[in-house]
Amino acid sequence: MTDQAVDTGGSQLPGNEQRPAAAPAPTVSQFLGRTRELKELRADIERAGLDTLSGRKAPRARVLLIAGRPGSGRTALAEELVRQVADRYRDGVLRARLTEPDGTPVPTERTARELLAALEVATPPGAAEDDLTEALREALADRRTLLLLDDVAAAEQVDALLPGTPDCLVVAVSEGPLTGIADVRPCTLGGLDTKSALELLGRLTGAVRITVDPRAAEGLVEECAGQPLALVLAGSWLAARPQAAVADLAKQLRSEGDEGPPTARLFRLAYAGLPATAQRILRLLSLAPAGLVDPHTASALAGCSVSAAHTTLDDFAALGLVRLLESPLPQYEVPGSLLPLLRALAESRERPAELQLARARMLERTVRLLQSCRAITETDSIEAREKLLGMPRTLRFPNPRAAADWLRVRQPALLAAARSAVADGELDTLARRLMSQLVRAMVAHFGTQASAPELYGIHRLVLDVAERRNLPREQAAALLNLADLDTRTGRTTEALARYRAALDAGREANDPYATGRAMESVGGAHQELGDYDRAADWYGRALAQRLARDERVDAARLYGRIATAHTYAGRYGEALRNWRSAVAGHRKNGDVAAQARALSELARVQEYAGRPEESLRTCQEAVEWARRADDVRLQAALQLRLADTLEHLGDPAAAKLHRGAAERMLGEELLESDSGAEQAPNACEIRSASSKD
C-alpha cells in the first residue's frame, strides 16, 4: 500500500482561507508486502514475448496486468511497481482511470484527450476517438513512457490506448483477465501475507497493541482475509478506540458470520460507531461527482456549515472511510469499493425526495461558487463587485489566483457534476445554470482557446438538455457554439450542418439574434468551402434581416462580408459597390476605425480591378481616417499599400518614403504593445435559464 494522506499546507478554499490543512489520516506511509508479486512483475518486463521468440521485433508496448477485487491493494501495488521502475522511462509516467466510480467505462475519447493534455500535445475540440488515439500513439512513438491504466473494464479500452512502440510499458489494473490482448499474464492478488498485514495493523493502532496479543491480531488478520482496505478500516477503528482490545474486534467480526465480505462488515461497524449527523453526511457522499469531495460539496449535500463538513471529512479520513488527496486544496476521494455500500445505505435510509434535494443543494452551491469564481476576475465592473460583496463570505475567493486554483483543482469534479446532472434529467434547470457558469468561469480564467476541448463537451451537454426539454432558443445557442468550435478546427462541413440546424431552431424560437448569426455563419462556412455565390447569398439574407430591424452596425459589417465574397469570386464591380455601402454605413454610425478599414479594403479591390489612380486616392483617404482613429497598425499597412501603388504608377521615390514611414510606425507600435496588457479572450456564448445569472 502507499501513503494516501499528504499534508498540503494552508487552504485557499472560500470560507476556509485561514484554516490549516487537515492532518494526514493515519494510513500507512510506505508500501508493505507483495514481495513475490513485485518480483514476478519486474521479471515479466524483461521476459521475452511471443514476437521475440519467433524472431520478430515486438510491435507494441508490453502490458503488465494486475488483477484483483477492489480493496485488494491492486492500485497500490501498481503504484509501487511504477515507483520502482520509473527511472527506466525517461519521459515519465502517465496515469488514467478507465472506469467511473459508478462502474461506467470512461469514453476512450476523454481518456486519450487527458493523456495528450498531460503530454502537452494540443488536441482539436470535438476530435473523433480514432483521431485522438492515433494522435496519442504518434505522440508516444518517440518517447519512452510508462502508462498506468487503473480500473480497466475491458480489453478494448487498453488496446485503443496501447503505444505502438516496445520502448513504452503499460501497467493495467483490472478486476479480472483482459482476454483479447496478446501475451499478457495476469498477476492475481489475494490477501497480504500475515507478517505484512500485522505490520499494517501496528502502524495504525500502535505496535504495542499487536505485540501484547499476537494470536488475537492474527485472528483479526484472518477475519479481514488479509485485504488491505479491510485492514485499514479495522486498524482505524481500533486507533479511534484506545480502550478496545484487538481480540474484541476479532470476536465481534466472527460473531457476524459470513454476512458479506470483510470490507463490508468492517464498514458497517465503522458506520455504526458514527454520530447520526456524520452517518448522514457519509451516506450522502455517494452523490459526490466522480467520488471527489471537498468541504463545500459535503456541506451542500448535508445542509451543514462548511467548517463542520471539513471537520467531519477529516474524521472520515482518520477512519479510512475517505482518502485525503495530494492537492493544494482540501479534497477527498471516496474509495471505489465503498461507494456501492454508501449508495445502498443512502437508498435505504433516505427518501428519494431527500436525495434529490441534496443533489439540488450541491448543484446550487456549485453554481454560486462558479459565479464567485468568475466575478473575482471582473475587477473593472462595479456591478460584478457589488454582486460579489452580496455573497456570503464562505462563497468568496480572496483573489483571482485563488479562484483559478480552485477551478483548476475542481475541474474534473465540476465536469463530472455537469455530466451527472444532465444524465439525471430531473434537475435540468440547475444543470443549465451550472453549465452556463462553468463556461463563463473557464473562459474568464483560462481563455476560450485553452478551454476549447472542455467547452465542446459542455456545449454538447447543453444541446442534449435543450433537445430533451424542447428549448429551441438554447438549442440554437448550443449549435452555434459547437459549430464555431468545429470551424476553428477545420471541420467546416460539420459546422455548416450545425449552422443550418441552428437557423431552424432560431426560427422556431422566433429569436432574431440566433437566426441572424446563423445565416451569417452559414455564409461564412460556404465562403470557407469556396462556394462564393452561396456565401454572398446567405450574407445578403442576413443583411436583409439587419436592415429590417434597423441594426445599422451589423448591416455595415455585412456589406463588407458580401464585398469580400464577391472579391474572392472575381466580381470586382459588386465588391466595390458593397464596400462603398460599408463605408457609408460606418460613416453614419460614427465608427471611424471601421470606416478606415473599409476604405482600405475598397482601395485593395480598386487595385485588383486595375484602377491604380482611384486606389491611390482611396488609400490616402483611408490613411487620414486611420490617423483620426489612432490605429497605428492600419496606418502602417496603408502606407505599405500606398508604396506598392506608387511603384505601379512609376514613382519609386515616393514609394520609398511611404515604406520608411510604415517601418517607423510599426517599430513604435511594437514597443508600445510590448508594455501593454494582453487583451482578454472572447467568451463562448451559453444562454442561461435564469436572468439573474
Secondary structure as UniProt FT lines:
FT   TURN            14..15
FT   TURN            17..18
FT   HELIX           35..46
FT   HELIX           50..53
FT   TURN            54..55
FT   STRAND          62..67
FT   TURN            70..71
FT   HELIX           74..85
FT   HELIX           86..88
FT   TURN            90..91
FT   STRAND          93..97
FT   TURN            101..102
FT   HELIX           108..118
FT   TURN            119..120
FT   TURN            125..126
FT   HELIX           129..140
FT   TURN            141..142
FT   STRAND          146..152
FT   HELIX           155..161
FT   TURN            166..167
FT   STRAND          169..174
FT   TURN            179..180
FT   TURN            182..183
FT   STRAND          186..188
FT   HELIX           194..205
FT   HELIX           207..211
FT   HELIX           214..223
FT   TURN            224..226
FT   HELIX           228..239
FT   TURN            242..243
FT   HELIX           246..255
FT   TURN            256..258
FT   HELIX           262..272
FT   HELIX           276..284
FT   HELIX           285..287
FT   HELIX           289..291
FT   STRAND          292..293
FT   HELIX           295..302
FT   HELIX           306..318
FT   TURN            319..320
FT   STRAND          323..324
FT   STRAND          332..333
FT   TURN            336..338
FT   HELIX           339..349
FT   HELIX           352..375
FT   TURN            376..377
FT   TURN            379..380
FT   HELIX           382..389
FT   HELIX           393..395
FT   HELIX           400..424
FT   HELIX           428..446
FT   HELIX           448..468
FT   TURN            469..470
FT   HELIX           472..488
FT   TURN            489..490
FT   HELIX           492..509
FT   HELIX           512..528
FT   TURN            529..530
FT   HELIX           532..548
FT   TURN            549..550
FT   HELIX           552..569
FT   HELIX           572..589
FT   HELIX           592..608
FT   TURN            609..610
FT   HELIX           612..629
FT   HELIX           632..648
FT   TURN            649..650
FT   HELIX           652..675
FT   TURN            691..692
//
